[in-house]
């Protein structure tokens, strides 16, 4: 990974303040002597800033979902009142008003991507630099599309063809102008931009990237599959999931992993990882203290290697999750082949191609099963039975990925009726299926500065 020199450190500082769009920051700028990126290697260095680019996954999605539980004592010990309010689905003030919240992380990454895209327009593409030029542009388009998709899943109503043109979407900032007033687009325009960015990225990115911290063509196809799944456009989701899997290195065999390791799934060993990205850390999602719901842990059968590879006992009687694809205590929110297989299986089932969907599912599960024990293939005789099996495995396989919130929302749109409940000190907090609070509020300070319309509560 390229180390940022002093010049690029200044550039990154500019990107960090750019998302604020606040006049006081403009007034504090120097007299124009700040370094400005002008060369391809400068723009590549901006894309290689792991702290900004690869660590902007929205933790709010995971905090709001049901992949974990807190004890009364752990809830009482939370020092971040915003996260406490987010945890019990309060209708407002769930994001801090300083620079550390999911909205600003997302738009910081978008600002950086826009800086690169606009800067590339000033560098002529030539025969000598075409591969590098295209690669950098593809990375920037991918980063913008990735962050817009994350944000849409959090702050927009779920895509519905009947209302997408009028439902409130995201502010689509395509420039680096601090003075540009943010305005909300429609959900249709938001997803049009996401799809456009990712398709354009796929056309320019290499099949194999220099590092898994950089996106590749397969990563763009994978995100397109996720985006179309969020839109419940299952034929397109299948098309891009299939394209992604054709460019992959294949599934890991969990029999080859060392159960004794603190984090058994390392980045270097893990050929399933297509693009590395991390959820932002938070006090609630402290990796050493996460309690996996007992009902979720008990869904893993004897012989399923994930039961030992994913979990370790906590002192409080719950189990902690250790199966992150980061190979560390950071939570993975990138693109990996196991997610792609599950998208393929689900889309095949929804197309009533039952046997094909079961073949894909069994190919994945066979790699998760103890080879010293007999694996019994999953079978279904109807679309609903197949979906039930696939969605159960999706729930088990993709723990702490930042994807559960999307799944709850989209499956409720299909009539699943999933409600969430937490209990602290005998008091129940309930989020009914399809409640308005499944769309999180935009931070109040952003609304105050921009004048944008807030999400309905």
N, C-alpha and C positions, 0 to 999 in steps of 0.2 A: 504494500500500500504506500502511496506517495506521501511523504511527510510535507506538511504545509510550511512554507517558509514565511518569513515575516510579512512579506507582501500579501500573501494569500490569507494570513491570519487577519489582516486588516479588512480584506474583502469579506471574509466570513463574518466579521463584526458588523459590517454594513448590512449584510443579509439578515443578521439577527435583529437589528433594529428596524429593518424595512417593514416587517409585518405589522408593526405597531401603528404606522400611519398617523402618528400624533405630531402636532405642530412643534411641541417642545423639542422633539428629537431633531426635527429639521433645523431648528434654530441653533442647536448645539453642534451641527456639523462644522467641520473646519473649512478653510478657505479654498478647497478644491485640491489640496495636495495629497489626499488619500489615494492609495494605490487602486488602480482600476484594471481588471483582467483584460488582457488583449491578445493572448496567445492560447492555442488549443490546450497546451499543457496546464495553463492556469485554470481553464474551465474543467479539465479532467480532475484537477486537484479539488475543485469545489464539489464535484460529484463523489470524490473519494473521502469526503469528510464524514466518517462513520458516525460521529456524535450527532450530526445534524440529519444526514440522509438515511442512515440505516437504523437509527434509534428513535424514530418519530412515530412508531406504532401507537395507536390511541388506546391507552389503558382504560379509558372510561367505558369502553365496550365490555371489557372483562370485569371491571368493578361492578357494572350494572347487571351482569348475568349471574348464572347459578352454578358455575364451575367450582365454587368454594363455599364454605360456611365459616362464620366467626362465632366463637364462644362469647358469652356475656362479658367475660373479663377482657377478651381481645377487642370487642366493640368499645367498651369503656376506655380502653387504653389508647384508642386512636387519637392522635394529636392534631390531625388535619380535619377540621370541622366540615370542610367542603366534601371530602371523601366520605365522611360519616353521613352527610346528607345524600350523597350520591348512592351510597350503599342501601339506604332505605327508601330510595326513589322519591325524594322530595321534589316538588315541582319547580323549584328555583334555587338560585345560589348554590349550585353544585360545582362550580368552577371558580378557582381563586381569581382575584383581580390583579395579580401581579403577572410577571412574564412566564410563570410556570403553570400552564394549563394546556389541555389537548388542542384547543383551537389554535393557539399561537405556535405550538410545535408543528402542526400541519401546515399552517400558512407560512411559517418560516421556511419549510422545505419547498413549498410552492414558489416562494419568492426566489430561493436559490436556483430552482429549475428555470424560472423565467429569466433570471440574470444570465444564465448560460445560453438559453435559446435566443435572447435578444443579442447577446454578444457574438454568437456564431454568425449572425446576419452581417456582421462587420468584417468577417474573415472569409475571403473568397475560397470556395471549395475548388480544389484543383486535383489533377491526376495524382500528384504526389501526396496529398493529405486526405484524399477522399475517404479512405477506410477509417481513419481516426476521426475525421469530421463527422461522418455518419454515426459512428459509435457514440461519440459524445452527445450528439443531438438525440439519438435514440435513448440514451440514459436519462437525459433531462425530461423527455416526453414521458418516459416510464415513471419517473419520480413524481411528476405532476399528476399523472393519471392515478397512480397508487394512492397518493394522499387525498385526492378528490374522492376516490372510492371509499376510503376509510371515513372521510368526513360525511359523505352522503349516507352511509350506514348509521351514523350517529345522529346527524342533525336534519335529515330530510325524511319526510314520510316515505314509506316503502313504495317502490315504483309500481304504479297501477296504470295500465294503458288508458283506462277510462278517464283518469284525472291528472295524469302526469304533466299535461300542458298547463295546468292551473295550480297544481300543488307547489308550495314554496320550496325551492332548491337552495343551492349554495351561491354565494358571491363568487363569480368566476373571474378571478384576477389574472389577467394575461400579461400584465405589464409590471414594471418595477417603479412606477410613478407613485411616490409617497402621497401625492395629493389626490389621487384617483379615489373617488367616493365609492365605497362598496355598496352594491345593490344585489339583492337576491334574484337569481335566475329562477326558472321553473325546474321541477324535477326532471322533466324531459330534456331540457337544455343541459342540465348537470350531467345526466348519463350520456347524452350525445357527446359532450366534451370528453368524458372519461373514455368512452369507446374510441373516439377519434384519436386521442392521445396514445392509447395503447396499441391500436392498429398501426399508427404511424411509427411507433417505437419498434414494433415487431419487424417492420420492413427494414429498419436500419441497424438493429442490434445483431451482433454475431451469434452464431449457433452456440458457441462456447465462449464464455467470458473469461477474462484473465483471472478473476477472483469471483467467488460466490457472493461477495459483497457488492459486486457489480451485476446489473441485470443482463440477461441474455434473451435471445429470441424465445426460448422455452418459457422463461419467466413472464414475458409479455403475454404469451398464449395462456399461461396459467392464470394470470390476473384477469384476462378477458373471460375465461371460463367462470371465475368467481363473480365478475361483474354481471355476466348474463344470468348466473344463478340467482343473484340478488334481484334481478329484474324478472325472475321466473320465466325467462326465455330459454327453455330447456333444450331445444334443438341447437341453438347457437352455443349454449354452455357445453353441450356434448362435443360439438365440432372443435372448439378450442381446447377442451380438455384432451381430446384425442390427439390433436396436433402437438400439444405439450408433451404427452406421454411418448409419442414417437421420437422426440428429440432427447428423451431422458436416458439415464444410465441404468434404470431398472430399480426394483424394490430391494431394500435391505432384508437380509434374513436375520431375524432377531436371535436365532440360535447361535450366531457368530459373535454376539455381544457379551461383554463381561458383566454379569449381574452384580459383581462385587464393587464396581466402580461407583463413586458418588453420583456421577452423571454419566450413565452408560452410553448415551448416544452422542458421540462427538461430531463436530463439523467435518473433520477430515475423514472419518470412517463412514460418514453418512452420505451415501450416493443419492439418496432421495432428495436431499436439499438442493433446490434449484436457485433460490435467491435468499440470502440471509438478511433478516430484519428483526428488530427487537421491539417489544412493547416497552413504553416508557415505564420506569420504575415508579412504585407508589408504596405508601405505608401499608395499605390493605393487601397488596399483592406481594408482600415480602416473601420471597421464595422459600425461606427456611421456616415459615410459620403458616403456610397455606394448608387449610384443612379441606380435603376432598370429601364431598358428601358421601355418607356411608352407602346410600343406595347406588351411587355411581360406582364406588369401589366394588361392591358386591355383584355388580353385573359382569365382572370378569370371571370366567370359569377356571377351574383347575386344568392346567395344561396350556392356558393362555399366558405366554411369556410376558405380556404387557403387565400382568398383575405384579410381577417382581421388578420389571424394568422401569415401570412408571411410578411406583410408589414405595415409600419407606414409612415405617410407623412413627407417629408423633407421640410425645409423652402424654398428651391429653386424650388418647384413645382413638383419634382420627389418623388418617394417613396423609403424608405430604407428597406432593408431586415432584418427581425428579426426571421426568421423561422429556425435557425440553430439547428441541433440535438445535439449540445453540451450544450444547455441550457444556453448559455452565448454569448458574442460577438465574440467568436472564431468560425471559419468556419469549418464545419464537413467534413472530407474526409475519414471516416471509411466505415464500411459495415452496411447497414440497410435494413430492409425487404421491404420497398417501392421500392428501386432500384431492388431488387430481383423479385418482382412481375412484374415490368415493363420489365425486361429481359425475364421472362417467357412468358408474353403476346406477346412481339415482336417475340420471337422465334417460338411460336405457329402460329402466323400470317404468318411468312415466310415459315412455313411448310404447309400452306394452311388449317390449322385447325382453321377456322375463328370463329366459335361459341365458341370454348374453349378459344381462345384468348380474346374474348369479355367478357366471364365470369370472367376471371382473372382481366381484366381491371375494370369491373363494381364492383367487390368485393373491389378493392382498392378505387375507386371513391365514393362509397356509404359511406365509412368511412370518407370522406372529405366533405360530403354534409350536410347542415343544415337539421336536422331531422324534423323541423317544416315546411319544404317546400318539394314539390314533386320532387323526383329524377327521371329523364327520362334516362332510360338505353341507353348506347351507343350501336349502332348496325352497322354492316358492311356487305356488300354482296360480297366483293372481298378482295383478299390479299392486294391490294394497298390501298383500303379504310380503312381496318383495321390498316395497318401500319401508315397511315396518322393520325388516331385518337390516336394510341398508342404513336407515336413519339411526337405528340403535348403535350400529357400529361407527357411524360418523360421530355420534355423541361420545363414544368411548375412545376413539382414535385421536380426536382433535382437541383434547383437553388443554385449556390455558393457551389457546392460539389467538384469542380475540375474535373468534368466529361464532361463538355460541349465541351472542346477541343477535347477529344477522339471522341465524337459523331460527331462533324463537320468533322473530318478527315475520320472516317469510313463511314459516310453517303455520303460524296463526292466520296469515292471509289465505292459506289453503284450508283453513277450518280446523286446525289442530287444537285450538283452545288452551294453549299453555299459559297458565298463570304462575307468578312467582310469589314466594312467601319467605319472609325471614321472621324469626322470633327472638327478641331480646328481653330478658327479665319478664317473661310471660306476656309480653305485648307483641301482637302480630302486626307486621307490615306487609301489605298485599299489593301486588301490581297485577290487576286483572288483564286477561288477554285483550290485545288491541287497545289498551288504554292510551290516552294521549301522551302519557309519560314515557312511552316506548320511543318517542322522538325527544331527544334531550334538548334542554334550552340552550340557546346560544349565550355565551357569557354576557352578563348584564352590562359590563363596561364596554364591550364591543357594540352592543345595541345603543348605548348612550352616545358613543362617539360617532357611529355611522348613521344612526337613525333608521336602521333596517327594522323590518317587522319581526317580532319575536315569534317563535313557535307557539302554537296554541297549547294551553295547559289545562 
